[in-house]
């Protein structure tokens, strides 16, 4: 992930503000809020600016995934070219769904909130949509999860990592 963050930081940094780089990185799957906050540390963006920007950017895809991903996947599966990749994504997401299926709200919140590879709002939203989790519950669980993730990543990025960089 650090390599992706570095690439985005170096590539976008020439064209947009440091804050915009953090926002854009936080929009992307895999990188999400975690990558945005790491980039903020590398770019020396103030924590007070970076945290809300990264949270906001990571929130944006949630409703689109929850409301539209099943329809998009259904449409894509009609085409041979997309069928396998879509089925792979579905299987990959559902392979991580045990805790969400069992503990639903808390499981989804922790899945989104604990910043480890393969977790986050994108995958959490996909799993919630595929499991038909109530949309209001899913959104609230993911928002709380993003706050938890922001708290953890702020400590890592601005505390531990921030002290190493400076």
Backbone as JSON, one array per atom type, in Angstrom:
{
  "sequence": "XXXXXXXXXXXXXXXXXXXXXXXXXXXXXXXXXXXXXXXXXXXXXXXXXXXXXXXXXXXXXXXXXXXXXXXXXXXXXXXXXXXXXXXXXXXXXXXXXXXXXXXXXXXXXXXXXXXXXXXXXXXXXXXXXXXXXXXXXXXXXXXXXXXXXXXXXXXXXXXXXXXXXX",
  "N": [[0.83, -1.19, 0.0], [1.98, 1.19, 0.7], [3.61, 1.8, -1.47], [1.7, 2.4, -3.46], [0.48, 4.65, -2.31], [2.68, 6.38, -2.3], [3.14, 6.59, -5.07], [0.71, 7.82, -5.95], [0.9, 10.19, -4.46], [3.25, 11.38, -5.48], [2.56, 11.59, -8.21], [0.07, 13.0, -8.35], [0.64, 15.2, -6.82], [1.89, 17.22, -8.23], [-0.12, 18.53, -9.55], [-2.4, 19.12, -8.03], [-3.59, 20.35, -4.83], [-2.04, 19.46, -1.67], [-3.93, 18.6, 0.18], [-6.01, 17.86, -1.52], [-4.85, 15.66, -2.77], [-4.79, 13.81, -0.65], [-7.56, 13.53, -0.25], [-8.37, 12.45, -2.75], [-6.92, 10.02, -2.8], [-8.17, 8.73, -0.67], [-10.61, 8.1, -1.77], [-10.26, 5.84, -3.3], [-10.59, 2.27, -3.74], [-9.02, -0.21, -1.69], [-6.85, 1.57, -0.92], [-8.21, 3.77, 0.42], [-9.34, 5.43, 3.41], [-7.19, 4.84, 5.07], [-4.92, 4.95, 3.37], [-5.14, 7.61, 2.58], [-4.7, 9.03, 4.97], [-2.09, 8.2, 5.56], [-0.8, 9.33, 3.36], [-1.29, 11.99, 3.94], [0.36, 12.36, 6.15], [2.9, 11.97, 4.93], [2.83, 14.14, 3.23], [2.76, 16.22, 4.92], [0.33, 17.35, 5.83], [-1.89, 19.04, 7.91], [-3.26, 17.41, 10.73], [-5.82, 18.11, 11.62], [-7.06, 18.99, 9.32], [-6.72, 16.84, 7.57], [-8.0, 14.47, 8.62], [-10.95, 14.89, 8.63], [-11.26, 15.3, 5.83], [-10.37, 12.89, 4.67], [-12.14, 11.05, 5.82], [-14.6, 12.0, 4.79], [-14.17, 11.62, 2.01], [-13.97, 8.83, 1.94], [-16.49, 8.12, 2.67], [-18.12, 8.75, 0.51], [-18.3, 6.66, -1.62], [-19.89, 4.71, -0.37], [-22.91, 4.79, -0.32], [-23.41, 4.43, -3.06], [-22.33, 1.92, -3.62], [-23.82, 0.29, -1.86], [-26.45, 0.64, -2.86], [-26.33, 0.14, -5.64], [-24.5, -1.87, -6.49], [-25.23, -4.61, -6.69], [-27.01, -4.61, -8.86], [-25.34, -3.64, -10.86], [-23.39, -5.65, -10.93], [-25.03, -7.81, -11.69], [-25.79, -6.99, -14.27], [-23.23, -6.89, -15.46], [-22.46, -9.57, -15.4], [-23.79, -10.67, -17.5], [-22.19, -10.5, -19.64], [-19.62, -12.27, -21.07], [-16.94, -11.55, -20.8], [-16.83, -10.1, -18.38], [-17.89, -11.76, -16.47], [-16.33, -13.7, -14.98], [-14.43, -12.02, -13.49], [-16.27, -10.55, -11.9], [-17.56, -12.58, -10.46], [-15.35, -13.52, -9.09], [-14.77, -11.29, -7.46], [-17.14, -11.21, -5.93], [-16.98, -13.7, -4.62], [-14.57, -13.37, -3.23], [-15.23, -11.24, -1.51], [-17.39, -12.39, -0.1], [-16.06, -14.41, 1.16], [-14.96, -13.15, 3.27], [-17.03, -12.58, 4.89], [-18.02, -13.83, 7.19], [-17.92, -12.84, 9.93], [-19.44, -10.55, 9.68], [-21.87, -11.58, 8.85], [-22.51, -13.07, 11.11], [-22.41, -11.25, 13.33], [-23.57, -8.99, 12.37], [-24.3, -5.77, 12.68], [-22.26, -4.87, 14.56], [-20.2, -6.49, 13.64], [-19.89, -5.57, 11.0], [-19.19, -2.9, 11.5], [-16.72, -3.24, 12.87], [-15.31, -4.59, 10.88], [-15.02, -2.62, 8.91], [-13.75, -0.74, 10.47], [-11.32, -1.69, 11.62], [-8.18, -1.33, 10.58], [-6.89, -3.3, 8.47], [-5.33, -5.16, 5.79], [-7.56, -5.75, 3.08], [-9.9, -5.06, 4.3], [-12.37, -2.51, 5.01], [-14.35, 0.34, 3.92], [-15.21, 0.03, 1.25], [-15.12, -2.8, 0.7], [-16.64, -3.63, 2.89], [-19.11, -2.41, 2.3], [-19.73, -3.76, -0.06], [-20.0, -6.41, 0.87], [-22.11, -6.03, 2.71], [-24.13, -5.28, 0.92], [-24.34, -7.62, -0.67], [-25.16, -9.42, 1.27], [-27.6, -8.44, 1.84], [-27.97, -6.66, 4.01], [-29.74, -4.47, 6.12], [-30.06, -1.24, 4.85], [-29.93, 1.22, 6.32], [-28.82, 0.34, 8.75], [-26.41, -0.66, 7.77], [-25.16, 1.65, 6.72], [-24.88, 3.25, 9.05], [-23.28, 1.54, 10.64], [-21.0, 1.44, 9.03], [-20.23, 4.13, 8.98], [-19.57, 4.53, 11.69], [-17.54, 2.65, 11.8], [-15.7, 3.83, 10.04], [-15.01, 6.07, 11.54], [-13.74, 4.82, 13.7], [-11.62, 3.6, 12.32], [-10.37, 5.93, 11.38], [-9.55, 7.04, 13.81], [-7.71, 5.07, 14.73], [-5.87, 5.06, 12.57], [-5.02, 7.69, 12.63], [-3.6, 7.82, 15.01], [-1.56, 6.03, 14.32], [-0.51, 7.21, 11.95], [-0.01, 9.98, 12.56], [1.04, 9.84, 15.06], [2.87, 7.48, 15.79], [4.13, 6.93, 13.17], [4.4, 9.55, 12.31], [6.26, 10.58, 14.12], [8.51, 9.14, 13.39], [9.0, 9.99, 10.77], [9.55, 12.69, 11.09]],
  "CA": [[0.0, 0.0, 0.0], [2.86, 2.37, 0.78], [4.04, 2.11, -2.83], [0.59, 3.07, -4.13], [0.35, 5.99, -1.72], [3.81, 7.17, -2.79], [2.9, 6.87, -6.48], [-0.34, 8.84, -6.01], [1.42, 11.43, -3.89], [4.19, 11.96, -6.44], [1.89, 11.88, -9.47], [-0.96, 14.03, -8.21], [1.18, 16.34, -6.09], [2.28, 18.28, -9.15], [-1.28, 19.15, -10.18], [-3.44, 19.54, -7.08], [-3.08, 20.63, -3.48], [-1.74, 18.3, -0.81], [-5.2, 18.14, 0.76], [-6.75, 17.17, -2.59], [-4.21, 14.35, -2.94], [-5.3, 12.96, 0.44], [-8.96, 13.28, -0.54], [-8.46, 11.55, -3.9], [-6.43, 8.7, -2.38], [-9.18, 8.14, 0.21], [-11.73, 7.65, -2.59], [-9.93, 4.6, -4.01], [-10.61, 1.01, -3.0], [-7.74, -0.7, -1.17], [-6.17, 2.65, -0.2], [-9.24, 4.33, 1.28], [-8.96, 6.38, 4.47], [-5.84, 4.48, 5.56], [-3.95, 5.52, 2.45], [-5.24, 9.07, 2.62], [-4.03, 9.54, 6.18], [-0.64, 8.0, 5.39], [-0.34, 10.36, 2.43], [-1.33, 13.27, 4.67], [1.58, 12.42, 6.95], [4.03, 12.17, 4.02], [2.71, 15.47, 2.62], [2.75, 17.19, 6.02], [-0.98, 18.01, 5.94], [-2.29, 19.1, 9.31], [-4.21, 16.37, 11.14], [-7.16, 18.7, 11.75], [-7.59, 19.05, 7.96], [-6.64, 15.54, 6.9], [-8.95, 13.48, 9.12], [-12.28, 15.04, 8.04], [-11.2, 15.13, 4.38], [-10.24, 11.47, 4.36], [-13.41, 10.41, 6.2], [-15.6, 12.41, 3.8], [-13.89, 10.94, 0.74], [-14.24, 7.41, 2.08], [-17.95, 7.96, 2.79], [-18.78, 8.96, -0.79], [-18.69, 5.46, -2.37], [-20.75, 3.78, 0.39], [-24.28, 4.63, -0.79], [-23.43, 3.91, -4.43], [-22.09, 0.48, -3.56], [-24.97, -0.35, -1.2], [-27.67, 0.7, -3.67], [-26.22, -0.21, -7.06], [-23.52, -2.88, -6.88], [-25.87, -5.87, -7.12], [-27.54, -4.38, -10.21], [-24.19, -3.53, -11.76], [-22.83, -7.0, -11.06], [-25.99, -8.6, -12.47], [-25.64, -6.56, -15.65], [-21.9, -7.28, -15.94], [-22.39, -11.03, -15.56], [-24.39, -11.03, -18.78], [-21.12, -10.47, -20.62], [-18.61, -13.28, -20.76], [-15.7, -10.87, -20.41], [-16.9, -9.61, -17.01], [-18.47, -12.73, -15.55], [-15.33, -14.24, -14.04], [-13.96, -11.03, -12.51], [-17.35, -10.22, -10.96], [-17.72, -13.73, -9.56], [-14.17, -13.53, -8.22], [-14.99, -10.23, -6.46], [-18.2, -11.66, -5.03], [-16.45, -14.79, -3.78], [-13.56, -12.79, -2.34], [-15.95, -10.49, -0.48], [-18.18, -13.29, 0.74], [-15.11, -15.17, 1.96], [-14.65, -12.34, 4.46], [-18.32, -12.14, 5.44], [-18.46, -14.61, 8.36], [-18.16, -12.0, 11.12], [-20.56, -9.64, 9.38], [-23.08, -12.41, 8.85], [-22.8, -13.51, 12.48], [-22.6, -10.15, 14.26], [-24.14, -7.96, 11.53], [-23.95, -4.36, 12.89], [-20.93, -4.76, 15.19], [-19.26, -7.13, 12.74], [-19.63, -4.66, 9.88], [-18.47, -1.75, 12.04], [-15.32, -3.64, 13.12], [-14.7, -4.92, 9.6], [-14.65, -1.35, 8.3], [-12.96, 0.07, 11.39], [-9.98, -2.19, 11.95], [-7.45, -1.13, 9.32], [-5.99, -4.35, 8.01], [-5.54, -5.37, 4.36], [-8.77, -6.47, 2.68], [-11.08, -4.54, 5.0], [-12.63, -1.11, 4.74], [-15.71, 0.72, 3.54], [-15.56, -0.54, -0.05], [-15.43, -4.22, 0.86], [-17.76, -3.72, 3.83], [-20.33, -2.08, 1.57], [-20.0, -4.86, -0.98], [-20.5, -7.54, 1.66], [-23.43, -5.65, 3.22], [-25.08, -5.35, -0.2], [-24.53, -9.02, -1.06], [-25.89, -10.1, 2.35], [-28.87, -7.73, 2.03], [-28.04, -6.01, 5.32], [-30.57, -3.26, 6.09], [-29.23, -0.12, 4.4], [-29.69, 2.18, 7.41], [-27.86, -0.29, 9.67], [-25.11, -0.75, 7.1], [-24.57, 2.99, 6.65], [-24.46, 3.66, 10.39], [-22.15, 0.69, 11.03], [-19.82, 1.84, 8.27], [-19.79, 5.45, 9.46], [-18.88, 4.31, 12.96], [-16.3, 1.96, 11.45], [-14.76, 4.82, 9.48], [-14.51, 6.88, 12.67], [-12.79, 3.97, 14.4], [-10.44, 3.5, 11.46], [-9.7, 7.23, 11.4], [-8.89, 7.16, 15.11], [-6.54, 4.17, 14.74], [-4.88, 5.5, 11.59], [-4.47, 8.97, 13.06], [-2.57, 7.48, 15.99], [-0.44, 5.43, 13.6], [0.09, 8.15, 10.99], [0.47, 11.22, 13.16], [1.76, 9.53, 16.28], [4.03, 6.6, 15.6], [4.78, 7.2, 11.9], [4.74, 10.97, 12.28], [7.49, 10.78, 14.88], [9.62, 8.54, 12.63], [9.26, 10.83, 9.6], [10.11, 14.0, 11.5]],
  "C": [[0.87, 1.26, 0.0], [3.33, 2.78, -0.61], [2.96, 2.84, -3.62], [0.41, 4.49, -3.62], [1.46, 6.89, -2.25], [3.6, 7.55, -4.26], [1.84, 7.96, -6.64], [0.18, 10.19, -5.55], [2.34, 12.12, -4.89], [3.51, 12.4, -7.73], [0.92, 13.03, -9.36], [-0.42, 15.32, -7.6], [1.6, 17.5, -6.97], [1.09, 19.1, -9.63], [-2.33, 19.69, -9.22], [-2.81, 19.76, -5.7], [-2.81, 19.34, -2.71], [-3.02, 17.72, -0.22], [-6.03, 17.37, -0.27], [-6.16, 15.79, -2.85], [-4.74, 13.38, -1.88], [-6.75, 12.57, 0.2], [-9.1, 12.25, -1.66], [-8.0, 10.13, -3.53], [-7.49, 8.0, -1.53], [-10.42, 7.66, -0.54], [-11.52, 6.25, -3.16], [-10.07, 3.36, -3.14], [-9.18, 0.58, -2.69], [-7.04, 0.39, -0.36], [-7.08, 3.27, 0.85], [-8.68, 5.33, 2.3], [-7.55, 6.1, 4.97], [-4.77, 5.11, 4.69], [-3.94, 7.03, 2.46], [-4.53, 9.66, 3.81], [-2.52, 9.31, 6.13], [-0.07, 9.07, 4.46], [-0.31, 11.72, 3.12], [-0.08, 13.44, 5.52], [2.79, 12.69, 6.07], [4.04, 13.6, 3.46], [2.68, 16.6, 3.66], [1.47, 18.03, 6.05], [-1.39, 17.95, 7.4], [-3.38, 18.05, 9.59], [-5.64, 16.9, 11.16], [-7.84, 18.85, 10.38], [-7.72, 17.66, 7.35], [-7.74, 14.57, 7.33], [-10.35, 13.68, 8.53], [-12.31, 14.85, 6.52], [-11.18, 13.66, 3.99], [-11.52, 10.71, 4.71], [-14.47, 10.73, 5.15], [-15.4, 11.67, 2.47], [-14.24, 9.46, 0.81], [-15.73, 7.12, 2.24], [-18.63, 7.97, 1.42], [-19.16, 7.67, -1.52], [-19.74, 4.57, -1.67], [-22.17, 3.69, -0.16], [-24.37, 4.06, -2.21], [-23.24, 2.39, -4.45], [-23.32, -0.22, -2.97], [-26.19, -0.42, -2.12], [-27.53, 0.09, -5.07], [-25.34, -1.4, -7.39], [-24.15, -4.19, -7.33], [-26.42, -5.74, -8.53], [-26.41, -4.31, -11.23], [-23.57, -4.9, -11.99], [-23.74, -7.89, -11.91], [-25.86, -8.27, -13.96], [-24.3, -7.03, -16.23], [-21.79, -8.77, -16.2], [-23.02, -11.5, -16.87], [-23.33, -11.12, -19.87], [-20.0, -11.41, -20.18], [-17.31, -12.67, -20.23], [-15.68, -10.49, -18.93], [-17.33, -10.66, -15.99], [-17.46, -13.24, -14.52], [-14.81, -13.22, -13.03], [-15.02, -10.66, -11.47], [-17.54, -11.36, -9.98], [-16.55, -13.84, -8.61], [-14.33, -12.5, -7.1], [-16.05, -10.65, -5.44], [-17.69, -12.74, -4.07], [-15.42, -14.27, -2.79], [-14.23, -12.04, -1.19], [-16.7, -11.42, 0.46], [-17.28, -14.19, 1.59], [-14.74, -14.45, 3.24], [-15.91, -11.98, 5.24], [-18.76, -12.84, 6.72], [-18.81, -13.74, 9.56], [-19.33, -11.04, 10.88], [-21.87, -10.41, 9.41], [-23.49, -12.75, 10.29], [-23.17, -12.34, 13.39], [-23.22, -8.91, 13.61], [-23.62, -6.55, 11.85], [-22.53, -4.22, 13.44], [-19.87, -5.38, 14.28], [-18.88, -6.22, 11.57], [-18.83, -3.44, 10.35], [-16.99, -2.09, 12.27], [-14.59, -3.98, 11.83], [-14.21, -3.65, 8.9], [-13.61, -0.63, 9.16], [-11.56, -0.4, 11.69], [-9.15, -2.22, 10.67], [-6.41, -2.2, 9.02], [-6.27, -4.59, 6.53], [-6.81, -6.19, 4.09], [-10.03, -6.02, 3.39], [-11.27, -3.09, 4.6], [-14.04, -0.9, 4.24], [-16.12, 0.12, 2.2], [-15.97, -2.0, 0.09], [-16.59, -4.41, 1.82], [-19.08, -3.42, 3.15], [-20.72, -3.19, 0.6], [-20.6, -6.04, -0.24], [-21.9, -7.24, 2.18], [-24.48, -5.74, 2.12], [-25.38, -6.79, -0.58], [-25.3, -9.81, -0.01], [-27.26, -9.47, 2.6], [-29.04, -7.19, 3.44], [-28.89, -4.75, 5.15], [-29.68, -2.05, 5.82], [-28.93, 0.87, 5.51], [-28.68, 1.62, 8.41], [-26.47, -0.31, 9.05], [-24.43, 0.61, 7.07], [-24.07, 3.43, 8.02], [-23.26, 2.85, 10.86], [-20.88, 1.11, 10.31], [-19.32, 3.22, 8.68], [-19.04, 5.33, 10.79], [-17.55, 3.6, 12.73], [-15.26, 2.91, 10.87], [-14.19, 5.72, 10.57], [-13.48, 6.09, 13.47], [-11.49, 3.85, 13.61], [-9.66, 4.8, 11.44], [-8.94, 7.44, 12.7], [-7.6, 6.33, 15.14], [-5.46, 4.68, 13.8], [-4.28, 6.86, 11.94], [-3.36, 8.74, 14.09], [-1.33, 6.92, 15.29], [0.27, 6.48, 12.74], [0.71, 9.37, 11.65], [1.23, 10.99, 14.46], [3.01, 8.77, 15.98], [4.8, 6.96, 14.34], [5.24, 8.66, 11.81], [6.02, 11.26, 13.01], [8.71, 10.21, 14.14], [10.02, 9.44, 11.47], [9.97, 12.12, 9.99], [11.41, 13.82, 12.16]]
}
